[in-house]
Amino acid sequence: MGAPAPEALKGEDWAGEMGARWLASLDRFEGMIAPIGAGLLERAAYRPGERVLDLGCGGGATTLAIAAAVGSDGAALGLDIAPMLIEAARQRAAAAGSTARFICADAATAQLDEPPFDRLFSRFGSMFFPEPVAAFTNLRTMLKPGARIDLAVWAHPRDNLWMMEVMGVVRQHIEIPPATPRAPGPFAFEDLTYLEEILTEAGYAGMDVAAYEGRQAVGGPGATPQDAVDFVLSSMAVGRALDEAGDETRAAARADLVDLFTRRHVDGEGVMMQAKAWLVCAQA
Ligand SMILES: C[S@@+](CC[C@H](N)C(=O)[O-])C[C@H]1O[C@@H](n2cnc3c(N)ncnc32)[C@H](O)[C@@H]1O
């Protein structure tokens, strides 16, 4: 076993290391969660003329889709804390001739010089606030009264085998402390009671949830088991923990992950593993 790395999975520095990791694997990350984004966009059903804020927009794929839906009479503004992702999103919008716009700021405290928005959207960009009530309260000041918010957040890891099984393999090689429930991070809102408490305290009402369940392509559609493992190790926090454990441990874990993906999950579409997310809406 390598040395325990108790801090290894804590905190996600999106304006720095994590933003750079997301950018380096942008196509793979976006390909993996594209079906969930499509489900959330379908549920949100944007109409021409609406003004929509895309919270934690990352590389801006969903912001561009929203811009196309709301048209030139509407507005799609992507807000993200990671400068490298906002730069990539702006380049993408320019290349596509999209009207989507992007602002780099911390959504928890930002004050935008913008008219209020009709809607707020976020595909996995709302779970990272250290003080979520304050952040969602700040976001509400950017919205018209009654504005609808649509959020995709991950359900519990036990329903996300892409995370559970990878962690299971990695834990055979290094010690990883159990996650702290409700801590900022991808699974902060796995418990919907907690999310409803936050939204209620922040002044939102009428939370309504649909479950999304399906298989997602680890490392994006068409990834081989080796591609998928490279993606996992270069982009997920477990990869950093393994880096710290040394070459031998990392190589052994890598081989076991390739074996897991090859034996149990590869099919014609890629490395397909079960995922579950909550598609949440509420009113400001
Ligand atoms: C999992 S990624 C999702 C990116 C994008 N929504 C997508 O689906 O492709 C989470 C995003 O939230 C952003 N983020 C995290 N904390 C933030 C904050 N306090 N303010 C604004 N953006 C934040 C990150 O920089 C990152 O781009």
The ligand as a Gaussian input file, in Angstrom:
#p B3LYP/6-31G(d) Opt

LIG

0 1
 C      -18.170000      19.873000     -13.111000
 S      -17.773000      21.368000     -13.918000
 C      -19.186000      21.572000     -14.995000
 C      -18.930000      22.532000     -16.146000
 C      -20.098000      22.774000     -17.090000
 N      -21.285000      23.205000     -16.385000
 C      -20.407000      21.566000     -17.927000
 O      -21.380000      20.874000     -17.626000
 O      -19.675000      21.296000     -18.896000
 C      -18.078000      22.548000     -12.630000
 C      -17.881000      23.974000     -13.026000
 O      -18.285000      24.825000     -11.944000
 C      -17.357000      25.900000     -11.879000
 N      -17.380000      26.504000     -10.538000
 C      -17.027000      25.921000      -9.365000
 N      -17.159000      26.802000      -8.348000
 C      -17.619000      27.971000      -8.890000
 C      -17.940000      29.259000      -8.362000
 N      -17.824000      29.522000      -7.033000
 N      -18.360000      30.223000      -9.202000
 C      -18.471000      29.974000     -10.539000
 N      -18.169000      28.788000     -11.096000
 C      -17.756000      27.781000     -10.283000
 C      -16.035000      25.255000     -12.225000
 O      -15.039000      26.175000     -12.566000
 C      -16.432000      24.309000     -13.342000
 O      -16.330000      24.893000     -14.602000

